[in-house]
Amino acid sequence: MAKLPTHFFTCIFFIVLALQYSFPATSQEVEHEGEFDYKENSEKGPARWGEIHPEWSACSNGSMQSPIDMSNKRVKIVSHLGKLKRSYKPSNATLRNRGHDMMLKWEGEAGAIEINGTEYALQQCHWHSPSEHTINGRRYDLEVHMVHQSADGKVAVVGIMYKIGRPDSFLSSLVDHLAAITDVTEGERVVGVIDPRHIKIGSRKYYRYIGSLTIPPCTENVVWSIVRKVRTVTREQVRLLRVAVHDTSDSNARPLQSINNRSVQLFRPADEEEN
């Protein structure tokens, strides 16, 4: 057999290296429908997530897990964090039924958020009902997570909670798309250009703490910013988000996790009085 030239192996090395970095990092949320669920006593339920795969061990053993309760007695009010610096822009998006939630994924550049000088590009948003985080022990009807990632793979999530009331205008714009994939297993639908600026915040106040992804692999060191203002959504909008997902759980909210002496801050501008 003829000896292969050195440059052949060099080419193979770089091909393998390129393939390695073309796959998503292990910090990314699991997308497969059947690997875990939210049933309390299930073999695949939240209490057992850390046992399903070795790379999911943080779900059981982590010390900075999310979600948490943001209680007044442990929150420190600060004014130095600065307002959320969002620079979003419209981009093509796809609505995907992940089996455990509905995810809106931006396919192009949809802008970013800046935290402590680091830019985190907006990747996707998804919904949990009821809310995963709580404020003074109160759980709300819905929570959206806007997931961002920096160039070096760090994750930052902006969370917004909702209670039943007036319709949310952003969800109203997605109603037809949600209805179209309700009866489609592993449904996915191209929804065209979506402007993430239409996901309203409505407040400069937000909680900040270091936590984790709330679904496997429960990767830690996620920078969380939870908007203090609770917005409104209709029961029908919440129902549509749940009906479109093909699981048998009543909810897709992970139980609260231990604080473990973590710092939880509430940013309040110096020119605002406490509500």
C-alpha positions as CSV (number, residue, x, y, z in Angstrom):
1,M,0.0,0.0,0.0
2,A,1.4,3.4,-1.0
3,K,2.4,5.8,1.8
4,L,0.0,8.7,2.0
5,P,1.6,12.2,1.8
6,T,1.9,14.3,5.0
7,H,-0.4,17.0,3.6
8,F,-3.2,14.4,3.3
9,F,-3.2,13.9,7.1
10,T,-3.0,17.6,7.7
11,C,-6.1,18.1,5.6
12,I,-7.9,15.4,7.5
13,F,-7.0,17.0,10.8
14,F,-8.4,20.4,9.8
15,I,-11.6,18.7,8.5
16,V,-12.1,17.0,11.8
17,L,-11.4,20.2,13.7
18,A,-14.0,22.1,11.5
19,L,-16.6,19.4,12.1
20,Q,-16.0,19.5,15.8
21,Y,-16.7,23.3,16.0
22,S,-19.7,23.1,13.6
23,F,-21.8,21.2,16.2
24,P,-23.6,23.1,19.0
25,A,-21.9,23.3,22.4
26,T,-23.0,21.0,25.2
27,S,-24.3,24.0,27.0
28,Q,-27.2,24.3,24.5
29,E,-30.7,23.2,25.6
30,V,-31.8,19.7,24.7
31,E,-34.1,19.7,21.6
32,H,-35.2,16.1,21.5
33,E,-38.8,15.6,22.6
34,G,-38.7,12.3,24.4
35,E,-35.6,12.5,26.6
36,F,-37.2,14.1,29.6
37,D,-40.5,15.3,30.9
38,Y,-42.1,17.4,33.7
39,K,-44.1,14.7,35.5
40,E,-43.4,14.7,39.2
41,N,-43.0,11.0,39.7
42,S,-41.8,10.1,36.2
43,E,-38.5,8.2,35.5
44,K,-37.7,11.2,33.2
45,G,-39.1,13.8,35.5
46,P,-37.2,16.8,37.0
47,A,-36.0,15.0,40.1
48,R,-34.3,12.4,37.8
49,W,-32.9,14.6,35.0
50,G,-29.4,14.5,36.4
51,E,-29.4,10.6,36.2
52,I,-30.5,10.3,32.6
53,H,-27.1,11.3,31.0
54,P,-23.7,11.9,32.6
55,E,-23.5,15.3,30.9
56,W,-26.8,16.2,32.6
57,S,-25.4,15.7,36.1
58,A,-25.6,19.4,37.0
59,C,-29.4,19.0,37.0
60,S,-28.9,17.1,40.3
61,N,-25.5,18.2,41.6
62,G,-25.3,21.8,40.5
63,S,-25.1,24.6,43.1
64,M,-26.3,27.4,40.9
65,Q,-29.5,26.0,39.4
66,S,-32.5,27.8,38.1
67,P,-35.3,28.8,38.5
68,I,-35.4,30.5,41.9
69,D,-37.7,32.5,44.1
70,M,-36.9,36.2,44.2
71,S,-37.9,37.1,47.7
72,N,-37.8,40.6,49.1
73,K,-35.8,39.4,52.1
74,R,-32.9,38.2,50.0
75,V,-32.9,40.7,47.2
76,K,-30.4,43.6,47.3
77,I,-31.6,46.8,45.5
78,V,-28.8,48.3,43.4
79,S,-28.5,51.1,40.8
80,H,-25.1,50.3,39.4
81,L,-26.1,47.5,37.0
82,G,-27.5,49.9,34.4
83,K,-30.5,49.4,32.2
84,L,-30.7,46.4,29.8
85,K,-28.9,47.4,26.7
86,R,-30.9,45.7,23.9
87,S,-30.1,46.3,20.2
88,Y,-32.5,43.9,18.5
89,K,-33.4,43.9,14.9
90,P,-35.9,42.0,12.6
91,S,-34.8,38.7,11.2
92,N,-36.2,35.5,9.7
93,A,-37.5,33.1,12.3
94,T,-38.8,29.5,12.6
95,L,-41.4,28.4,15.1
96,R,-40.6,24.9,16.4
97,N,-42.5,22.4,18.5
98,R,-39.7,20.9,20.7
99,G,-42.1,18.5,22.4
100,H,-41.6,20.2,25.8
101,D,-42.1,23.8,24.7
102,M,-42.7,26.1,21.7
103,M,-39.5,27.8,20.5
104,L,-39.1,30.7,18.2
105,K,-35.6,30.5,16.6
106,W,-34.1,33.4,14.7
107,E,-32.2,32.1,11.7
108,G,-30.3,35.3,10.9
109,E,-28.8,38.0,13.1
110,A,-31.5,39.4,15.4
111,G,-29.3,41.7,17.4
112,A,-27.9,41.4,20.9
113,I,-27.9,42.4,24.5
114,E,-24.9,43.8,26.2
115,I,-24.0,42.9,29.8
116,N,-20.9,44.1,31.6
117,G,-19.3,44.9,28.3
118,T,-20.0,41.5,26.7
119,E,-22.3,41.2,23.8
120,Y,-24.7,38.3,23.7
121,A,-26.4,37.6,20.4
122,L,-30.2,36.7,20.5
123,Q,-30.7,33.1,19.5
124,Q,-34.3,32.1,20.4
125,C,-37.1,32.5,22.8
126,H,-39.5,29.9,24.3
127,W,-42.3,29.8,26.8
128,H,-43.0,28.0,30.1
129,S,-46.4,27.8,31.8
130,P,-46.8,28.4,34.6
131,S,-43.8,30.7,35.2
132,E,-40.7,29.0,36.4
133,H,-39.3,31.9,38.5
134,T,-41.5,33.2,41.3
135,I,-41.6,36.6,43.1
136,N,-42.1,36.4,46.9
137,G,-43.4,32.9,46.4
138,R,-46.0,33.8,43.7
139,R,-45.9,31.8,40.5
140,Y,-47.4,33.5,37.5
141,D,-49.2,32.1,34.4
142,L,-46.5,32.3,31.8
143,E,-42.8,33.1,31.4
144,V,-40.8,33.7,28.2
145,H,-37.1,33.1,28.0
146,M,-35.1,35.1,25.5
147,V,-31.8,33.1,25.1
148,H,-28.6,34.9,24.1
149,Q,-25.1,33.6,23.5
150,S,-21.7,35.4,23.4
151,A,-19.0,34.7,20.9
152,D,-17.2,32.5,23.4
153,G,-20.3,30.4,24.3
154,K,-21.5,32.1,27.4
155,V,-25.3,32.3,27.9
156,A,-27.5,35.1,29.1
157,V,-31.3,34.8,29.4
158,V,-33.9,37.5,29.8
159,G,-37.0,36.3,31.5
160,I,-40.4,38.1,31.4
161,M,-43.4,36.8,33.4
162,Y,-47.1,37.2,32.6
163,K,-50.4,37.0,34.5
164,I,-53.9,36.5,33.0
165,G,-55.3,39.8,31.6
166,R,-55.2,41.7,28.4
167,P,-53.7,39.9,25.3
168,D,-50.0,40.0,24.7
169,S,-49.5,41.7,21.3
170,F,-46.4,39.6,20.4
171,L,-48.2,36.3,21.0
172,S,-51.2,37.7,19.1
173,S,-49.0,38.0,16.0
174,L,-48.1,34.3,16.3
175,V,-51.6,32.8,16.8
176,D,-52.1,31.6,13.2
177,H,-48.6,30.0,13.2
178,L,-49.2,28.2,16.5
179,A,-52.6,26.9,15.3
180,A,-51.0,25.6,12.1
181,I,-48.6,23.3,13.9
182,T,-50.9,22.2,16.7
183,D,-51.7,18.9,15.0
184,V,-48.3,18.3,13.5
185,T,-45.9,16.0,15.3
186,E,-42.4,17.5,15.6
187,G,-44.0,20.6,14.0
188,E,-41.9,23.3,12.5
189,R,-43.1,26.4,10.6
190,V,-41.2,29.2,8.9
191,V,-42.9,32.4,10.1
192,G,-40.9,35.0,8.1
193,V,-39.4,38.1,9.5
194,I,-40.0,38.6,13.3
195,D,-38.9,41.7,15.2
196,P,-37.8,40.8,18.7
197,R,-38.3,44.4,19.7
198,H,-42.0,43.6,19.7
199,I,-41.5,41.4,22.9
200,K,-42.3,44.2,25.3
201,I,-40.6,44.7,28.6
202,G,-42.2,47.8,29.9
203,S,-39.9,48.4,32.9
204,R,-36.3,49.4,33.6
205,K,-36.3,47.3,36.7
206,Y,-35.0,43.7,36.6
207,Y,-33.5,41.0,38.9
208,R,-30.0,39.8,38.2
209,Y,-28.4,36.6,39.4
210,I,-26.2,33.7,38.2
211,G,-28.0,30.5,37.5
212,S,-28.4,27.7,34.9
213,L,-30.5,26.6,32.0
214,T,-33.8,25.4,33.3
215,I,-33.9,22.3,31.0
216,P,-31.2,19.7,30.5
217,P,-28.2,19.8,30.5
218,C,-28.9,22.5,33.2
219,T,-25.6,24.2,32.4
220,E,-24.5,26.7,35.0
221,N,-23.0,30.2,34.9
222,V,-26.0,31.6,33.0
223,V,-26.5,35.3,33.5
224,W,-30.2,35.8,34.3
225,S,-32.1,39.1,34.0
226,I,-35.7,38.8,35.1
227,V,-37.9,41.8,34.3
228,R,-39.6,43.1,37.5
229,K,-42.8,44.1,35.7
230,V,-45.3,41.3,35.3
231,R,-47.1,41.7,31.9
232,T,-50.4,40.3,30.8
233,V,-51.6,37.4,28.6
234,T,-54.9,35.8,27.9
235,R,-55.9,32.3,29.0
236,E,-56.4,31.4,25.3
237,Q,-52.8,32.5,24.5
238,V,-51.4,30.3,27.2
239,R,-53.7,27.4,26.1
240,L,-52.4,27.7,22.5
241,L,-48.8,27.5,23.6
242,R,-49.6,24.3,25.6
243,V,-51.9,22.7,23.1
244,A,-49.3,23.0,20.4
245,V,-46.9,21.0,22.5
246,H,-47.3,17.3,22.3
247,D,-46.6,16.1,25.8
248,T,-49.0,14.9,28.5
249,S,-47.7,17.2,31.3
250,D,-49.9,19.8,32.8
251,S,-47.0,22.2,32.8
252,N,-43.5,22.7,31.5
253,A,-42.1,24.6,34.5
254,R,-39.1,23.2,36.4
255,P,-39.6,23.2,40.3
256,L,-37.8,25.9,42.2
257,Q,-34.1,25.3,43.0
258,S,-32.1,26.1,46.1
259,I,-30.5,29.6,46.3
260,N,-27.4,28.3,48.0
261,N,-26.3,31.8,49.3
262,R,-26.3,33.3,45.8
263,S,-26.6,37.1,45.4
264,V,-29.8,38.3,43.9
265,Q,-29.9,41.9,42.9
266,L,-32.8,44.1,41.8
267,F,-31.7,46.9,39.5
268,R,-33.6,50.1,40.2
269,P,-32.6,53.4,38.5
270,A,-31.5,56.0,41.0
271,D,-34.2,58.4,39.6
272,E,-37.0,55.9,40.4
273,E,-38.7,55.4,43.7
274,E,-39.7,51.9,44.7
275,N,-43.2,50.9,43.8
